[in-house]
Amino acid sequence: MLTCKELVANSSDFLDSQLSLRQRLSVRAHLAMCRKCRRFIRQMRLSQAVLRQLPEGQIAGLDALAQELARQRRERL
């Protein structure tokens, strides 16, 4: 079973459907039992939806920011 920390580390790949079947099942099993992680995933989905509503020119700068934040997060794990 995944820990909350592992779920957060895999959350972007989960939301982008880039996990293997085994990884997806592990994430889903964790989400079935962890209310806090379900809330986290809902917030991530909402953030994605908001970002999709932005005009295209603004998204380019946000992509670079998101990549930098993801890099910093990986370094902390």
C-alpha positions as CSV (number, residue, x, y, z in Angstrom):
1,M,0.0,0.0,0.0
2,L,1.2,3.5,-0.8
3,T,2.0,6.0,1.8
4,C,0.5,9.5,1.6
5,K,3.9,10.9,0.7
6,E,4.2,8.3,-2.2
7,L,0.7,9.2,-3.4
8,V,1.6,12.9,-3.5
9,A,4.8,12.1,-5.4
10,N,2.7,10.1,-8.0
11,S,-0.3,12.4,-8.1
12,S,0.6,14.3,-11.3
13,D,1.3,11.0,-13.2
14,F,-1.9,9.6,-11.8
15,L,-4.0,12.6,-13.0
16,D,-2.3,12.5,-16.4
17,S,-3.0,8.8,-16.7
18,Q,0.7,8.0,-17.0
19,L,0.9,5.2,-14.3
20,S,1.1,1.5,-15.0
21,L,-2.0,-0.6,-14.1
22,R,-0.3,-1.8,-10.9
23,Q,0.5,1.8,-9.8
24,R,-3.0,3.0,-10.6
25,L,-4.5,0.2,-8.5
26,S,-2.2,1.1,-5.6
27,V,-3.2,4.8,-5.9
28,R,-6.9,3.9,-6.0
29,A,-6.6,1.5,-3.1
30,H,-5.0,4.3,-1.0
31,L,-7.6,6.8,-2.1
32,A,-10.3,4.4,-1.0
33,M,-9.0,4.5,2.5
34,C,-7.5,8.0,2.9
35,R,-9.8,10.9,3.1
36,K,-7.0,13.5,3.2
37,C,-5.5,12.1,-0.1
38,R,-8.9,12.1,-1.7
39,R,-9.2,15.8,-0.8
40,F,-5.7,16.4,-2.2
41,I,-6.6,14.7,-5.5
42,R,-9.8,16.7,-5.8
43,Q,-7.9,19.9,-5.2
44,M,-5.3,18.9,-7.9
45,R,-8.2,18.2,-10.4
46,L,-9.7,21.5,-9.6
47,S,-6.4,23.2,-10.2
48,Q,-6.0,21.5,-13.5
49,A,-9.5,22.6,-14.5
50,V,-8.7,26.2,-13.6
51,L,-5.5,26.2,-15.5
52,R,-7.2,24.8,-18.6
53,Q,-9.5,27.9,-18.6
54,L,-6.5,30.3,-18.9
55,P,-5.7,31.9,-22.2
56,E,-3.0,30.0,-24.1
57,G,-0.3,32.7,-23.7
58,Q,-0.5,32.5,-20.0
59,I,-0.1,28.7,-19.9
60,A,3.4,28.8,-21.4
61,G,4.8,30.6,-18.4
62,L,2.8,28.4,-16.1
63,D,4.3,25.2,-17.7
64,A,7.8,26.4,-16.9
65,L,6.7,27.3,-13.3
66,A,5.0,23.9,-12.9
67,Q,8.1,22.1,-14.1
68,E,10.3,24.0,-11.7
69,L,8.0,23.3,-8.8
70,A,7.9,19.6,-9.7
71,R,11.7,19.5,-9.8
72,Q,11.9,21.1,-6.4
73,R,9.4,18.7,-5.0
74,R,11.3,15.7,-6.3
75,E,14.5,17.0,-4.7
76,R,12.8,17.2,-1.3
77,L,11.5,13.6,-1.5
